[in-house]
Amino acid sequence: MTRRIGSKFLAKFPMAMLAAVLMTACFEGAERDKPAPPGNLGGLCLAPDGHCSIGQCNQDKNYCFDAANPCEGFFCGGEDRGVCILDEALQPSCVCNLGYNNETFALYCCADEPTLQPDPNCAPTAPNDAGSSEPSGGESSSG
């Protein structure tokens, strides 16, 4: 007679297993949807001296990165928008997919055309401002 390991636990606590699976799934999705906290990889450098809790600070562009893996923490807005590559100076840079650009923020791909659900990280352009790309805030590094 073969016995399944953990089958009694699952029979008694199916909701515990379901909750554990859902919490893990939600956490993975949240990593890419939210900007990196300041001082962490992909986040802004900490003021006033421009340091990072993790990695190094690129003080010219105000973001934290890992010299061994510069693209870690940079998602360019998600895989559907673009990917992070290294530029000539071995710094993170975004290459945007068709329909997206990084003109407003170098490390975040924004839609070329307005969408029904506007991205709060992208600078909105009003219909009467002739496509001005004046940013509404600081550079985003959630990438």
N, C-alpha and C positions, 0 to 999 in steps of 0.2 A: 504494500500500500504506500503510495507516494503522497507526501504532504506538501502543500505549497507554503513557502516561508512567507509570513506576513499576512496570510489570507484572513486570519482571525482579526488582526488589527484593522485591515481594510473593511471587513464586514462590520466591525464595531464603530469605526471612525471614517466613513467615506468622505464626509465633509472636510475633515482635516487634510486628507490627501488632495482633494479638489482645491482647497484654499492654498495649499503649498504650490501646486502647479500654476494656479492663476497668479499668485504673487510673483513667482519667478518670471512668468510671461510678461506681466505688466512692467516689471523692473527693466527687462531687456529693451522693451519699446521706449521706455521713458528716457533711457540714456541718450538716444538719438534725437528725441523730440525737444529736450530742454537744453539751454545753453550750459556750457561747462561753468562751474563756479569759479570766481576769480581766484587766481593762485594755482589752479589745477591745469593739467594739460588741455589745451584748446580754449582756456579761459583767459581773461584779461590779467595783466600783471598787477601785483599789489602795489599800491601807492604808499608813501611818496617816493621811495627809492627804487621802485620797479623791480621787485624780486618775485619769485614764485615759491609756493609751498612744495611743488613737484616740478622738476625740470628747470629750464632756463628761461629767462625773459628776453624777448626780442623787443628792446626798448623803443626802437624806431616805429614799430607797428603795434606795440602794446599787447602782446599775447605770449602765453607760456607754451613751451614745446620741449620735447625730449630730443636731445641731440642724437641719440642712438636710433630713434624711430620718430622722425619729425612729424609724420602725419597722424600719429596716435592722438586721439581726442578731437580731430578735425573731420567733420562729416559733410561739409559743404551744403548742408541743408537736407541731406539724405541721399541714398543711392539712386533714387529716381531723378535727382537734380544734377548730381555731378560727383566727381571723385577728387581726392587729394593726391597731388603729386609733388615732387620736389622741384623747386626752381633752380636756376643756375647757382644760387648761393646756398643750396641745400636747405632751404626754408620751405615750409608748407605753402602750397598754392592750390587753388581749386580750378579744375577744368570742368566747365558746365556742359550738361547735355543740351541737345537741341531744344529750344524753347525756354532756356534759362540763361542768365548772364550774371557775372560778378562785377559789374561796373560800379554798383553802389558800395558793396563790401567785398574786398578781395577774397575773403575766406568763407563766403556764403553765396550760394546761387539763388537768385530771385527770378521769378517768372517774367518773361518778356512782356506778356499781355496780362492785364488784370484778370483775376479769377473770381469766382463766386465766393470763395472763402479766402480773403486776403491774408497774406502772411504778415503777422505783426513785426517780424524781424526785417522785413523789406520796407524801404521808404515808399509810401504811397504817392502816386502822382495824380493830381486832380485833372479832370478833363480840360480845364481852361488854362493850365499852366504850360501848355505846349510841350509836354514830356520832360519837363525839368527833372534832373536827377539829383536835386539838392537833398542830401540825407536829412532825415528827421532826428537823428541821434548819433551816438558814437559808433565806431566800427564794431560790428558783431563778430565774435570769434567762436561761435558755437559750431560753426561749420559743419 
